[in-house]
Amino acid sequence: MYGLVRVPSPAAHSLIPLLLFILLSLDGAGVVGIRNVVVNLPAVATLGSNVKLECSFDMENETLYSIKLYKGSQEFLHFIPEFRPPHSVYKVRGVLVTGTNLSLNSLEFSYNHEDQIDHPSLPLLKKLKVGIGVLHAELLNVDLFSQGVYTCEISADSPSWDTGIASQRLHVLVEPESRPTIHGIQTFYRPGQDVQLTCKVQNTFPSANITWYLGDIKTESVSVEKETEDSGLMTTLARLQAPVFQETTVKCLASLWTHHYQSKDYVILVKDPPTASVRANQTHGGKNGGTGTAGNQLEPVFQPSVTAGAGWTDGGFFNLMMLPHILYLLYSPFL
């Protein structure tokens, strides 16, 4: 009535882990996926320079379907072996590709902007199991529109259709045409007087970060202004206000990413002001001040002065010349 159940022998049990290991190893072979996709390009490039972009990858023995390069979301280059031509470059503002070199295992492919001739090795890519691959592209004469995020996308062919992506940002630097300048330096300063200076950096991109140094001491700016010129470049003004008590030097340092630009060193002269000469008062000043000169002094109306044995003086209240008039006034009623 009941069926018989066959119990596996101990030897069969010992083979199960080995069979599972073999099946997993076979299943995983060739389907690990694309890995180690890396984009190499300089983080900062100066205006007008050429930039080399490199995309390296490991396809883990998969067949290549496509390699694509993007700036932002815009595709500007691809290599697709099944397409004719396989190598194409598209116009994207700020991106000018002058040449492309591609190595897949031991195969080498080179293209310039006008060369679209098929390589004799292209038919081999249909069945080639690719391991390590590297693509080199050169961007010519970068400008402010060239900065942005650059992405490399590697895609495998069927059956996996696996994709690997990596990105890197590029900044474009516009260096100042001249070193920073400092304005507002006086001939000399009194001890404790504030210096009020302005450091100016013109026509850069991005705007400059400015640091002040009084002697060897780093000093913060009290204010910073950033102006955008019609060209899109930036002018930065940083103001310094700080007291000085002895002779020292002052300079400003402008930084743009990893680049630094220093102004001249200026000497701040500090000395006491000259002592003003004080003229002693030799005259009577009255209520209008005791420091006036003789020419500005008000003379008193009467100035009696008695000298021993001199009687009445010319400057006295009475004068001998007035005596006849006095006698006339006294005796006139009796005449």
VEXFITI-749809 format. One record per residue (C-alpha): residue number from 1; x, z, y. Coordinates in Angstrom, 1 decimal. Each point is the difference from the previous one (the first is absolute). Example, Ala and Ser with C-alpha at 12.3 -4.5 7.8 and 13.67 -1.06 7.14 Angstrom:
BEGIN
{num->1 | c1->12.3 | c3->7.8 | c2->-4.5} .
{num->2 | c1->1.4 | c3->-0.7 | c2->3.4} .
This chain:
BEGIN
{num->1 | c1->0.0 | c3->0.0 | c2->0.0} .
{num->2 | c1->2.8 | c3->0.7 | c2->2.4} .
{num->3 | c1->2.8 | c3->-2.4 | c2->0.8} .
{num->4 | c1->3.6 | c3->0.8 | c2->-0.6} .
{num->5 | c1->2.2 | c3->0.8 | c2->3.0} .
{num->6 | c1->3.6 | c3->-1.1 | c2->-0.3} .
{num->7 | c1->2.4 | c3->2.6 | c2->1.5} .
{num->8 | c1->3.2 | c3->-1.5 | c2->1.4} .
{num->9 | c1->3.2 | c3->0.9 | c2->-1.6} .
{num->10 | c1->2.5 | c3->2.1 | c2->1.9} .
{num->11 | c1->2.3 | c3->-3.0 | c2->0.2} .
{num->12 | c1->-2.8 | c3->-1.9 | c2->1.9} .
{num->13 | c1->-0.3 | c3->2.8 | c2->2.5} .
{num->14 | c1->3.6 | c3->-0.2 | c2->0.8} .
{num->15 | c1->-0.3 | c3->-3.7 | c2->0.9} .
{num->16 | c1->-2.7 | c3->0.5 | c2->2.6} .
{num->17 | c1->2.2 | c3->1.2 | c2->2.9} .
{num->18 | c1->2.5 | c3->-2.8 | c2->-0.7} .
{num->19 | c1->-2.8 | c3->-2.6 | c2->0.1} .
{num->20 | c1->-1.4 | c3->1.4 | c2->3.2} .
{num->21 | c1->3.5 | c3->-0.1 | c2->1.6} .
{num->22 | c1->0.5 | c3->-3.7 | c2->-1.0} .
{num->23 | c1->-3.5 | c3->-1.0 | c2->1.3} .
{num->24 | c1->0.5 | c3->1.7 | c2->3.3} .
{num->25 | c1->3.5 | c3->-1.5 | c2->0.3} .
{num->26 | c1->-1.4 | c3->-3.5 | c2->-0.7} .
{num->27 | c1->-2.9 | c3->0.5 | c2->2.3} .
{num->28 | c1->2.2 | c3->1.2 | c2->2.9} .
{num->29 | c1->2.6 | c3->-2.8 | c2->-0.3} .
{num->30 | c1->-0.3 | c3->-2.5 | c2->2.8} .
{num->31 | c1->-2.9 | c3->1.8 | c2->1.8} .
{num->32 | c1->1.9 | c3->2.7 | c2->1.8} .
{num->33 | c1->-0.7 | c3->-1.9 | c2->3.2} .
{num->34 | c1->1.8 | c3->-1.0 | c2->3.2} .
{num->35 | c1->2.1 | c3->2.8 | c2->1.4} .
{num->36 | c1->2.7 | c3->0.8 | c2->2.5} .
{num->37 | c1->-1.3 | c3->-2.3 | c2->2.7} .
{num->38 | c1->2.1 | c3->0.7 | c2->3.1} .
{num->39 | c1->0.1 | c3->-1.7 | c2->3.4} .
{num->40 | c1->3.2 | c3->0.2 | c2->1.9} .
{num->41 | c1->0.3 | c3->-0.9 | c2->3.7} .
{num->42 | c1->1.5 | c3->1.9 | c2->3.0} .
{num->43 | c1->-2.3 | c3->2.5 | c2->1.6} .
{num->44 | c1->1.0 | c3->-1.1 | c2->3.5} .
{num->45 | c1->1.2 | c3->-3.5 | c2->1.1} .
{num->46 | c1->1.0 | c3->-1.0 | c2->3.5} .
{num->47 | c1->-1.8 | c3->-2.7 | c2->1.8} .
{num->48 | c1->1.1 | c3->-3.5 | c2->-0.9} .
{num->49 | c1->1.9 | c3->1.0 | c2->-3.1} .
{num->50 | c1->-0.5 | c3->-1.4 | c2->-3.6} .
{num->51 | c1->-1.3 | c3->2.4 | c2->-2.6} .
{num->52 | c1->0.5 | c3->-0.2 | c2->-3.8} .
{num->53 | c1->-2.9 | c3->1.0 | c2->-2.1} .
{num->54 | c1->0.6 | c3->0.8 | c2->-3.7} .
{num->55 | c1->-2.7 | c3->0.7 | c2->-2.7} .
{num->56 | c1->1.3 | c3->1.2 | c2->-3.3} .
{num->57 | c1->-2.0 | c3->0.8 | c2->-3.1} .
{num->58 | c1->-0.1 | c3->0.5 | c2->-3.8} .
{num->59 | c1->-2.7 | c3->-1.9 | c2->-1.9} .
{num->60 | c1->0.8 | c3->1.7 | c2->-3.3} .
{num->61 | c1->0.0 | c3->-3.4 | c2->-1.9} .
{num->62 | c1->-3.2 | c3->-1.3 | c2->1.4} .
{num->63 | c1->-0.7 | c3->-3.6 | c2->1.1} .
{num->64 | c1->0.1 | c3->-0.6 | c2->3.7} .
{num->65 | c1->-3.2 | c3->-1.3 | c2->1.7} .
{num->66 | c1->0.8 | c3->0.4 | c2->3.7} .
{num->67 | c1->2.2 | c3->1.6 | c2->2.7} .
{num->68 | c1->-1.6 | c3->0.4 | c2->3.4} .
{num->69 | c1->1.2 | c3->1.4 | c2->3.3} .
{num->70 | c1->-2.2 | c3->1.3 | c2->2.7} .
{num->71 | c1->0.3 | c3->1.3 | c2->3.6} .
{num->72 | c1->-2.9 | c3->2.3 | c2->0.4} .
{num->73 | c1->-2.9 | c3->-1.7 | c2->-1.8} .
{num->74 | c1->1.3 | c3->-3.6 | c2->0.6} .
{num->75 | c1->1.9 | c3->-1.8 | c2->-2.7} .
{num->76 | c1->3.0 | c3->-1.9 | c2->1.3} .
{num->77 | c1->1.8 | c3->-1.0 | c2->-3.3} .
{num->78 | c1->-0.7 | c3->-0.4 | c2->-3.6} .
{num->79 | c1->1.6 | c3->-1.2 | c2->-3.2} .
{num->80 | c1->-2.4 | c3->-1.1 | c2->-2.7} .
{num->81 | c1->1.6 | c3->-2.0 | c2->-2.8} .
{num->82 | c1->-3.3 | c3->-1.7 | c2->-1.0} .
{num->83 | c1->-0.6 | c3->-1.3 | c2->3.6} .
{num->84 | c1->1.5 | c3->-3.3 | c2->1.3} .
{num->85 | c1->2.1 | c3->0.7 | c2->2.0} .
{num->86 | c1->0.6 | c3->3.5 | c2->-1.4} .
{num->87 | c1->1.6 | c3->1.3 | c2->3.2} .
{num->88 | c1->-2.1 | c3->0.0 | c2->3.2} .
{num->89 | c1->0.4 | c3->1.6 | c2->3.5} .
{num->90 | c1->-2.9 | c3->0.6 | c2->2.4} .
{num->91 | c1->0.1 | c3->0.4 | c2->3.7} .
{num->92 | c1->-0.5 | c3->3.6 | c2->1.1} .
{num->93 | c1->0.7 | c3->1.1 | c2->3.6} .
{num->94 | c1->3.4 | c3->1.7 | c2->0.2} .
{num->95 | c1->1.2 | c3->-1.2 | c2->-3.5} .
{num->96 | c1->2.3 | c3->-3.0 | c2->-0.3} .
{num->97 | c1->1.5 | c3->-0.4 | c2->-3.5} .
{num->98 | c1->3.2 | c3->-2.0 | c2->-0.2} .
{num->99 | c1->0.7 | c3->0.2 | c2->-3.7} .
{num->100 | c1->-0.9 | c3->1.5 | c2->-3.3} .
{num->101 | c1->2.1 | c3->0.9 | c2->-3.1} .
{num->102 | c1->-1.5 | c3->1.2 | c2->-3.2} .
{num->103 | c1->1.6 | c3->1.2 | c2->-3.2} .
{num->104 | c1->-1.9 | c3->0.6 | c2->-3.2} .
{num->105 | c1->2.2 | c3->1.2 | c2->-2.9} .
{num->106 | c1->2.7 | c3->-2.7 | c2->0.0} .
{num->107 | c1->-2.0 | c3->-2.7 | c2->1.9} .
{num->108 | c1->0.6 | c3->-0.6 | c2->3.6} .
{num->109 | c1->-2.3 | c3->-1.8 | c2->2.5} .
{num->110 | c1->0.8 | c3->-0.8 | c2->3.7} .
{num->111 | c1->-2.2 | c3->-1.4 | c2->2.7} .
{num->112 | c1->0.3 | c3->-0.6 | c2->3.7} .
{num->113 | c1->-2.9 | c3->-0.7 | c2->2.4} .
{num->114 | c1->-0.1 | c3->-3.7 | c2->-0.7} .
{num->115 | c1->1.2 | c3->-0.2 | c2->-3.6} .
{num->116 | c1->-2.9 | c3->-0.1 | c2->-2.4} .
{num->117 | c1->1.6 | c3->-1.8 | c2->-2.9} .
{num->118 | c1->-0.9 | c3->1.4 | c2->-3.4} .
{num->119 | c1->2.9 | c3->1.6 | c2->-1.9} .
{num->120 | c1->0.7 | c3->-1.2 | c2->-3.5} .
{num->121 | c1->-0.3 | c3->3.6 | c2->-1.2} .
{num->122 | c1->-3.7 | c3->0.4 | c2->1.0} .
{num->123 | c1->-1.4 | c3->-1.0 | c2->-3.4} .
{num->124 | c1->1.9 | c3->2.8 | c2->-1.6} .
{num->125 | c1->-1.8 | c3->2.6 | c2->2.0} .
{num->126 | c1->-3.3 | c3->-0.7 | c2->-1.8} .
{num->127 | c1->1.2 | c3->1.9 | c2->-3.1} .
{num->128 | c1->2.9 | c3->2.0 | c2->1.5} .
{num->129 | c1->-0.2 | c3->3.7 | c2->-0.5} .
{num->130 | c1->1.4 | c3->1.3 | c2->3.3} .
{num->131 | c1->1.9 | c3->3.2 | c2->0.3} .
{num->132 | c1->1.8 | c3->0.6 | c2->3.3} .
{num->133 | c1->-0.8 | c3->-2.2 | c2->2.9} .
{num->134 | c1->1.1 | c3->-0.1 | c2->3.7} .
{num->135 | c1->-1.4 | c3->-2.1 | c2->2.9} .
{num->136 | c1->2.0 | c3->-0.4 | c2->3.2} .
{num->137 | c1->-1.6 | c3->-1.4 | c2->3.2} .
{num->138 | c1->1.5 | c3->-0.2 | c2->3.5} .
{num->139 | c1->-2.1 | c3->0.5 | c2->3.1} .
{num->140 | c1->1.5 | c3->-1.8 | c2->3.0} .
{num->141 | c1->0.0 | c3->1.1 | c2->3.7} .
{num->142 | c1->-2.3 | c3->3.0 | c2->-0.3} .
{num->143 | c1->-2.1 | c3->1.0 | c2->3.1} .
{num->144 | c1->-2.5 | c3->2.7 | c2->0.9} .
{num->145 | c1->-2.7 | c3->-1.8 | c2->-2.1} .
{num->146 | c1->2.3 | c3->0.2 | c2->-3.1} .
{num->147 | c1->-0.3 | c3->3.8 | c2->-0.3} .
{num->148 | c1->-2.5 | c3->1.3 | c2->-2.5} .
{num->149 | c1->-0.4 | c3->0.8 | c2->-3.7} .
{num->150 | c1->1.5 | c3->-2.5 | c2->-2.5} .
{num->151 | c1->-1.4 | c3->0.0 | c2->-3.6} .
{num->152 | c1->1.3 | c3->-1.6 | c2->-3.2} .
{num->153 | c1->-2.5 | c3->-0.6 | c2->-2.8} .
{num->154 | c1->1.1 | c3->-0.9 | c2->-3.5} .
{num->155 | c1->-2.7 | c3->-1.2 | c2->-2.5} .
{num->156 | c1->0.3 | c3->-0.6 | c2->-3.7} .
{num->157 | c1->-1.7 | c3->-2.8 | c2->-1.9} .
{num->158 | c1->-2.6 | c3->0.5 | c2->-2.7} .
{num->159 | c1->-0.8 | c3->1.9 | c2->-2.0} .
{num->160 | c1->0.9 | c3->3.1 | c2->2.1} .
{num->161 | c1->-0.3 | c3->-1.3 | c2->3.5} .
{num->162 | c1->1.9 | c3->3.1 | c2->1.1} .
{num->163 | c1->0.9 | c3->0.3 | c2->3.7} .
{num->164 | c1->2.8 | c3->2.0 | c2->1.8} .
{num->165 | c1->0.1 | c3->0.5 | c2->3.7} .
{num->166 | c1->2.5 | c3->1.5 | c2->2.5} .
{num->167 | c1->0.1 | c3->0.1 | c2->3.8} .
{num->168 | c1->2.5 | c3->0.7 | c2->2.8} .
{num->169 | c1->-0.5 | c3->0.2 | c2->3.8} .
{num->170 | c1->2.1 | c3->-1.9 | c2->2.4} .
{num->171 | c1->0.5 | c3->1.1 | c2->3.7} .
{num->172 | c1->1.5 | c3->-2.3 | c2->2.6} .
{num->173 | c1->2.1 | c3->1.5 | c2->2.7} .
{num->174 | c1->0.6 | c3->-1.3 | c2->3.5} .
{num->175 | c1->3.2 | c3->1.5 | c2->1.4} .
{num->176 | c1->0.4 | c3->0.7 | c2->3.7} .
{num->177 | c1->2.0 | c3->-2.5 | c2->1.9} .
{num->178 | c1->2.0 | c3->2.7 | c2->1.7} .
{num->179 | c1->0.8 | c3->3.7 | c2->-0.5} .
{num->180 | c1->-2.4 | c3->2.7 | c2->1.4} .
{num->181 | c1->0.4 | c3->0.7 | c2->3.7} .
{num->182 | c1->-0.3 | c3->3.3 | c2->1.9} .
{num->183 | c1->-1.5 | c3->0.2 | c2->3.5} .
{num->184 | c1->-0.2 | c3->2.8 | c2->2.6} .
{num->185 | c1->3.4 | c3->1.6 | c2->-0.2} .
{num->186 | c1->1.0 | c3->1.7 | c2->3.3} .
{num->187 | c1->3.5 | c3->0.2 | c2->1.5} .
{num->188 | c1->0.2 | c3->3.8 | c2->-0.8} .
{num->189 | c1->-2.4 | c3->2.9 | c2->-0.9} .
{num->190 | c1->-0.1 | c3->3.6 | c2->1.0} .
{num->191 | c1->0.4 | c3->2.6 | c2->-2.8} .
{num->192 | c1->-3.4 | c3->0.5 | c2->-1.6} .
{num->193 | c1->-1.5 | c3->-3.2 | c2->1.5} .
{num->194 | c1->-2.1 | c3->-2.2 | c2->-2.3} .
{num->195 | c1->1.2 | c3->-3.5 | c2->-0.9} .
{num->196 | c1->-2.9 | c3->-2.4 | c2->0.0} .
{num->197 | c1->1.0 | c3->-3.2 | c2->-1.8} .
{num->198 | c1->-1.6 | c3->-3.0 | c2->-1.7} .
{num->199 | c1->1.3 | c3->-1.8 | c2->-3.1} .
{num->200 | c1->-1.3 | c3->-3.6 | c2->-0.3} .
{num->201 | c1->0.1 | c3->-2.3 | c2->-3.1} .
{num->202 | c1->-1.4 | c3->-3.5 | c2->0.5} .
{num->203 | c1->-1.4 | c3->-2.7 | c2->-2.2} .
{num->204 | c1->0.1 | c3->1.5 | c2->-3.5} .
{num->205 | c1->-2.2 | c3->0.0 | c2->-3.0} .
{num->206 | c1->-1.2 | c3->2.5 | c2->-1.0} .
{num->207 | c1->0.3 | c3->2.4 | c2->3.0} .
{num->208 | c1->3.1 | c3->2.1 | c2->0.1} .
{num->209 | c1->0.3 | c3->3.7 | c2->-0.8} .
{num->210 | c1->2.2 | c3->1.5 | c2->2.8} .
{num->211 | c1->2.1 | c3->3.2 | c2->-0.3} .
{num->212 | c1->1.8 | c3->1.7 | c2->2.9} .
{num->213 | c1->3.4 | c3->1.8 | c2->-0.2} .
{num->214 | c1->1.3 | c3->2.3 | c2->2.7} .
{num->215 | c1->3.6 | c3->0.5 | c2->-1.1} .
{num->216 | c1->-0.4 | c3->0.4 | c2->-3.8} .
{num->217 | c1->-3.4 | c3->1.7 | c2->0.3} .
{num->218 | c1->-3.0 | c3->-2.1 | c2->-1.1} .
{num->219 | c1->-2.7 | c3->0.3 | c2->2.6} .
{num->220 | c1->-3.7 | c3->-1.1 | c2->-0.2} .
{num->221 | c1->-1.6 | c3->-2.4 | c2->2.4} .
{num->222 | c1->-2.7 | c3->1.5 | c2->2.3} .
{num->223 | c1->-2.0 | c3->-3.3 | c2->-0.2} .
{num->224 | c1->0.1 | c3->-3.4 | c2->-1.7} .
{num->225 | c1->-1.7 | c3->-3.2 | c2->1.1} .
{num->226 | c1->-0.3 | c3->-3.1 | c2->-2.1} .
{num->227 | c1->-0.9 | c3->-3.3 | c2->1.5} .
{num->228 | c1->-1.0 | c3->-3.3 | c2->-1.7} .
{num->229 | c1->1.4 | c3->-3.1 | c2->1.6} .
{num->230 | c1->-1.7 | c3->-3.4 | c2->0.1} .
{num->231 | c1->2.3 | c3->-1.1 | c2->-2.8} .
{num->232 | c1->-1.2 | c3->2.8 | c2->-2.3} .
{num->233 | c1->3.3 | c3->1.9 | c2->0.3} .
{num->234 | c1->0.2 | c3->3.6 | c2->1.0} .
{num->235 | c1->1.6 | c3->1.8 | c2->2.9} .
{num->236 | c1->0.6 | c3->3.8 | c2->-0.4} .
{num->237 | c1->0.5 | c3->2.5 | c2->2.9} .
{num->238 | c1->1.1 | c3->3.6 | c2->-0.8} .
{num->239 | c1->0.4 | c3->2.6 | c2->2.7} .
{num->240 | c1->2.3 | c3->3.0 | c2->0.0} .
{num->241 | c1->-0.3 | c3->3.1 | c2->2.1} .
{num->242 | c1->2.4 | c3->2.9 | c2->-0.6} .
{num->243 | c1->2.1 | c3->2.4 | c2->2.1} .
{num->244 | c1->3.8 | c3->-0.4 | c2->0.1} .
{num->245 | c1->2.5 | c3->2.8 | c2->0.8} .
{num->246 | c1->3.3 | c3->-1.7 | c2->-0.5} .
{num->247 | c1->1.5 | c3->-3.4 | c2->-0.2} .
{num->248 | c1->-1.1 | c3->-1.9 | c2->-3.1} .
{num->249 | c1->-0.8 | c3->-3.4 | c2->-1.4} .
{num->250 | c1->-3.4 | c3->-1.6 | c2->-0.7} .
{num->251 | c1->-1.0 | c3->-2.9 | c2->-2.2} .
{num->252 | c1->-3.0 | c3->-1.3 | c2->-1.8} .
{num->253 | c1->-0.2 | c3->-1.5 | c2->-3.6} .
{num->254 | c1->-2.6 | c3->-2.5 | c2->-1.0} .
{num->255 | c1->-1.0 | c3->-0.4 | c2->-3.7} .
{num->256 | c1->-1.9 | c3->-2.9 | c2->-1.6} .
{num->257 | c1->-0.4 | c3->0.6 | c2->-3.7} .
{num->258 | c1->3.5 | c3->0.3 | c2->-1.3} .
{num->259 | c1->1.7 | c3->-1.5 | c2->3.1} .
{num->260 | c1->1.3 | c3->2.1 | c2->2.9} .
{num->261 | c1->1.0 | c3->-0.9 | c2->3.5} .
{num->262 | c1->1.7 | c3->2.3 | c2->2.5} .
{num->263 | c1->0.2 | c3->0.0 | c2->3.8} .
{num->264 | c1->3.1 | c3->0.5 | c2->2.0} .
{num->265 | c1->1.2 | c3->3.6 | c2->0.4} .
{num->266 | c1->-0.6 | c3->1.2 | c2->3.6} .
{num->267 | c1->1.6 | c3->3.0 | c2->1.6} .
{num->268 | c1->-2.2 | c3->2.6 | c2->1.7} .
{num->269 | c1->2.0 | c3->1.6 | c2->2.9} .
{num->270 | c1->-1.0 | c3->3.6 | c2->0.8} .
{num->271 | c1->1.4 | c3->1.8 | c2->3.0} .
{num->272 | c1->-1.0 | c3->2.5 | c2->2.7} .
{num->273 | c1->-1.3 | c3->-1.6 | c2->3.3} .
{num->274 | c1->2.4 | c3->0.1 | c2->3.0} .
{num->275 | c1->-0.3 | c3->3.2 | c2->2.2} .
{num->276 | c1->-1.6 | c3->-0.8 | c2->3.3} .
{num->277 | c1->1.9 | c3->1.3 | c2->3.2} .
{num->278 | c1->-1.8 | c3->2.7 | c2->2.0} .
{num->279 | c1->0.5 | c3->0.0 | c2->3.7} .
{num->280 | c1->0.1 | c3->3.5 | c2->1.5} .
{num->281 | c1->-2.5 | c3->0.8 | c2->2.7} .
{num->282 | c1->1.9 | c3->0.6 | c2->3.3} .
{num->283 | c1->-3.0 | c3->-0.1 | c2->2.3} .
{num->284 | c1->-3.2 | c3->1.9 | c2->0.7} .
{num->285 | c1->-2.8 | c3->-1.5 | c2->-1.8} .
{num->286 | c1->-3.1 | c3->1.8 | c2->1.2} .
{num->287 | c1->-3.1 | c3->-0.1 | c2->-2.1} .
{num->288 | c1->0.6 | c3->-3.7 | c2->-0.8} .
{num->289 | c1->2.9 | c3->0.9 | c2->-2.4} .
{num->290 | c1->3.4 | c3->1.3 | c2->0.2} .
{num->291 | c1->1.7 | c3->-3.0 | c2->-1.5} .
{num->292 | c1->-0.6 | c3->-2.5 | c2->2.8} .
{num->293 | c1->2.7 | c3->-1.5 | c2->2.1} .
{num->294 | c1->0.8 | c3->0.7 | c2->3.6} .
{num->295 | c1->-1.6 | c3->-3.2 | c2->1.1} .
{num->296 | c1->-3.3 | c3->1.0 | c2->-1.6} .
{num->297 | c1->0.0 | c3->3.6 | c2->1.1} .
{num->298 | c1->-2.6 | c3->1.1 | c2->2.7} .
{num->299 | c1->1.8 | c3->1.7 | c2->3.0} .
{num->300 | c1->-1.6 | c3->3.3 | c2->1.2} .
{num->301 | c1->-1.7 | c3->-0.1 | c2->3.4} .
{num->302 | c1->1.8 | c3->3.0 | c2->1.3} .
{num->303 | c1->3.4 | c3->1.3 | c2->-1.1} .
{num->304 | c1->1.1 | c3->3.0 | c2->2.0} .
{num->305 | c1->3.6 | c3->1.0 | c2->-0.4} .
{num->306 | c1->1.7 | c3->2.9 | c2->1.7} .
{num->307 | c1->3.8 | c3->0.1 | c2->0.3} .
{num->308 | c1->1.7 | c3->3.1 | c2->1.1} .
{num->309 | c1->0.8 | c3->-0.3 | c2->3.7} .
{num->310 | c1->-1.5 | c3->-3.4 | c2->0.4} .
{num->311 | c1->-3.4 | c3->1.0 | c2->1.6} .
{num->312 | c1->-2.6 | c3->-2.6 | c2->-0.4} .
{num->313 | c1->1.0 | c3->-3.1 | c2->-2.0} .
{num->314 | c1->-1.2 | c3->-3.6 | c2->0.3} .
{num->315 | c1->-2.0 | c3->0.5 | c2->-3.2} .
{num->316 | c1->-1.5 | c3->3.3 | c2->1.2} .
{num->317 | c1->-3.6 | c3->0.7 | c2->1.0} .
{num->318 | c1->0.9 | c3->0.1 | c2->3.6} .
{num->319 | c1->2.4 | c3->-2.3 | c2->1.8} .
{num->320 | c1->1.7 | c3->0.5 | c2->3.4} .
{num->321 | c1->-1.3 | c3->-3.5 | c2->1.0} .
{num->322 | c1->-3.5 | c3->1.4 | c2->-0.2} .
{num->323 | c1->0.7 | c3->2.9 | c2->2.5} .
{num->324 | c1->-1.0 | c3->-1.8 | c2->3.3} .
{num->325 | c1->-3.4 | c3->-0.9 | c2->-1.6} .
{num->326 | c1->-0.6 | c3->3.5 | c2->-1.1} .
{num->327 | c1->0.8 | c3->1.4 | c2->3.5} .
{num->328 | c1->-2.4 | c3->-2.5 | c2->1.6} .
{num->329 | c1->-2.8 | c3->1.0 | c2->-2.3} .
{num->330 | c1->0.6 | c3->3.7 | c2->0.8} .
{num->331 | c1->0.0 | c3->-0.3 | c2->3.8} .
{num->332 | c1->-2.4 | c3->-2.9 | c2->0.6} .
{num->333 | c1->-3.0 | c3->2.4 | c2->0.6} .
{num->334 | c1->1.8 | c3->1.6 | c2->2.9} .
{num->335 | c1->1.0 | c3->-3.2 | c2->1.8} .
